[in-house]
């Protein structure tokens, strides 16, 4: 792990694979550890240079004041494009998960020259606040249980890890995997100030971010091969959000993980990696066998 200066900020990155291979850039949601190690390794084994990175105010990236971010969603999108240039691997396959998926959508729309393909995992096309009327909102019962949890002592690594495990169970994700990841995130967090820990663990900075102007209406303008991955059991961004995004991006492939929720489960890594590797050939030309499926029909993976 190291940092790279791009767009006037330092961004924490971790690289996998051959530095001369086609670049796959993974935008964290909010930290890079939202992307499983096994998925990064699988993509690298498939002949890609994989770089996952932390969004601002998380991990090793520039941290200022997560409670009052002095940047916008479009600045985060510009970070992604600038990082591709700094790494020297463009155009790149950009992938975003959760809030990173929102960053990725805007990045491809605002900086199309920097990207050759797009993967969106567990995200939606509006933010922040309530979704459009045709999009399902967070599961009400799950949100009630989630927000009823008392906040942990952010200076206590074990307490933070248990808090994450409990939240994952509520949201339908693997508590054990969430516990392990949260402990790793805690180890990488610069200090134990509650606002900084919450930015790393919960992505709370995003709720305070200026996400205007809207971008959903621009989705038909995305011209790169696109894969939309969504868990059938996602209670935070229910699957209807992914279905709508796939419908609105021309030629997008929808991959539904039947047993998945918000995180990419370990047993779905090969499925997701295979779909990402098939999305675009090295050099950015689309693979007509996999990227041209209609988002209206989609694919359903019972093994996920």
N, C-alpha and C positions, 0 to 999 in steps of 0.2 A: 504494500500500500504506500502511496505517496500523494503529493498534491501537484496540480497543474494550474498555472495562472491562465485564466480565460475570461474575457469580458470584464476585466477589472477586478476579479475576485479569485481566490484560491479554491479549487474544487478537489476534494478528496477522491482519489481513484484507486482501483485495483485492476490489474491486467492479467489476462489468461491467454495462452496460446502464442502462436507465431506472430511477431510484430509486423511481418510483411503480408499477413493474410488479410482478407476483407474484414473491415471493422464492423462489429456489432456493439453499439453503445447502449448501456442499460441505465436508464434514469431511475434513481431510487425513489422510494415512496414512504418516508422521506430519505432514509439512509440507504446506502447501497446494499445492506444486508437483507432488504426486502426481496432481493433476487437470490435464490438458493445457490449455495456453492456448487451443488451437483449439476444444476442447470448450466452454470458458467462453464464447468469442466466439460460437460457434454457438447456444448456449442463449440468450445475450443477444439475438442477432439474431431468435430465435424469440419475442421478447416477454417475456423474463424478466429480473428483477434477479438477477444471479448474484453471490454472495459466497462465496469460498473462504477457508478459515482454517486456521491452524496449531494443532495440539493443544498442550497445555502441554509445556514443555521442548523446544520446537522452534521454528525460525524466529523471528518477532518476538514470539511469545507468552512469557508469564512462564516464565523458566528458573530453577530452584532447584538441585536435586540429582538429576539423572537416574539416578544409581546407587541412590538411596533415595527414590523418589517418596512424598510425604506426602499422596497423594490416591488415589482408587480409580477403577475404570472407571465407576462410577455418578456420581462427581464430574465426569468428562469428559462424561457424558451430560447432566448438569445444566448444564454449560457451554454445550452446544448450545442447550438450551431458553432459557437466559438470554440468549444472543447473539441469538436471534430477537426476544426482547422488547426488547433494547437497540437493535436495528436498526429496530424498528417495522414489520416486514413480515409478521407472523404471521396465520394459521398458514402455515408454510413447507413447501416440498418439501425434505426432508432427504436428502442423499446421502452415503454414506461408502464409502471405498475401503480395502481391506486392513484394518488395525487400526481405521481410521476407520469401517469398516462395522460393526465390533463396537460401537463407540460409538453409531452410528446406531440399531442395533437396540434397545439399552437405552434410548436417549433416547426413541424412539417408544413404548416400553412404559411407561416411567416418567413421561413428560410428554406424553400423547397430545393434550392441548389445544393444544400448540405446533406441531403438524405436520399437514399435509394430504396428504402423499404421501411415499413412501420408495423410494430406490434404493440397492441394495447391490451393490458391485462387488468381485470378487476377494476374498471374505471367507468366514468360516464362523461357526457359531453357538455355538462353545465356545472358551474361552481361559482362561489360557494353558496350555501343556503338551500332552500327548498328547490327541488327540480321542477322542470316543466310539467304541466298537467298530465301529459301522456307518458311520463316516466315514473316508474315506481320509486318511492322514497325508502329511506331506511326502515327495516322491520321494526314496528313500534314496540312490540314486546321485548325484543332483544335490546333495543336502545334503552328501554326502561330499566332493564337489569344491568346493562353496561354502566349507565350513568349513576346507578344507585351504589356502585362500588366506591368505598372511600379511597381517596388518593393515597398512595404508599409514601413512606419516608424515602424521598428520592436519594438520600445519602446511603441507603441500605440496599446493596446490590441484590441480595436474596429477596427482599421485599418487592423490589421492582420486578424481578423475574417472575415471582408468584402472581403479582398483579397482572402481568402480561399473559400468563398462562390462564388465569381466570377469565380474562377478557376474550381470549381466543376460544375457550370452551363455549362461551355465550354466543360468539359469532360463527361457530361451526368449524373453526380451524383446529389443528392439532395442538393441544396444550403443551405437550412435551417439546415440540419444535419451537413454539412461541417462547417458552421459558429459556431455552438455550439461546435463541436469537436475541432476546431481551438482555440477557447477561452479557452477550458480546457487544451489543449496542451500548450498554452501560459502561463497559470497559473503554469504549472509544469516545465517550462523551466528555467534552472539556469542562469538567467541574460538576458540581451537584446542585447548582442553582435550579430551583423548580422549573422556571421558564425554559431553561436550556434542556433539562432532562425531558420535559413534556414535548418539546420540539423534536427531540430525537426519538422518543418512545411512541408518541401519539400523533405527531405531525400537527400539533395544535397551531403552529405558526400559520398553517394554510387557511385556517378559519378567519385569520385577520388580514389575509392577502387581498389586494385589489386584483380581481380577475376580469375586469372589464377591458375591452368590449366583449360581448358574447361571441363565441366562435362556432356554436352548433350549426348555424345556418351556412357556414363556410365548408362544412365537411364534404359536400359534393365536389369541392375543388381539389381534394386530395388526389394526386395522380400517381402515387407510388403503390406498389403491391402492399396490401394491408392484411394483417391477421388480427382478429379480435378474439381474445381468450377470456372466458368468464366461467366462474363456478356456478353450477346449478343451485347450490345451497348458500350462496353469498347473501348474507342478511344486511350487510352495510350498503352495498350497491347491488340490489337484486338484479337477477339475470336480464330482466327486461331492458336495463340500461345498455348492456352489451349488445343485445339484439337490435336495439334502435340504432346504435352507433354503426354496427355492421351494415344495416340497411341503407344508411345514409352516405357511406363511403363507397364510391363505385368499385365493384368487383371484389369487395372485401370478403374474406373467408371468416366465418364464425366457428370457433371451436369451443364447445360447451363441455366442461369437465363435470360429469354427473355427480361425483362425490366431492368436488371441490367447493370451497367457500371463497374467502377473500384472498388467502395466500395460495401459492402454487404448492400442492402437496407433493411429497417425495415420490409417490408412486406415479405421479403424472409428469415427472420431469422428462422422461424419454419421449412421451407424446408431444409435449410442448416444444421441446428442443427439435424434434423431427419436423414439426410444422413450421418452426422458425427457419430451419435450415432449407426447407423446400420453398420458402416464400419468395426468395430471390436468388438468382444465380450470382456467383462472384462477379463483381463489376457492375451490379445494379440492374441487370435485365431481369424482368419477371420470369418466373417459372410458370408457364401456362397451365401445368398440370395441377398446381396447388393454390395459386393466388387468384385464380379466376372464378372460384366458387361464389355463388350469390350469397350475400349476407342474409337474405330472406330464408334460405333453407338451412344453411349452417351444417356443422358436423357435431355429433354427440358422442363423447367418449365415455363409455360406461366404466372403463378401467381407471379414469381419472379420479 
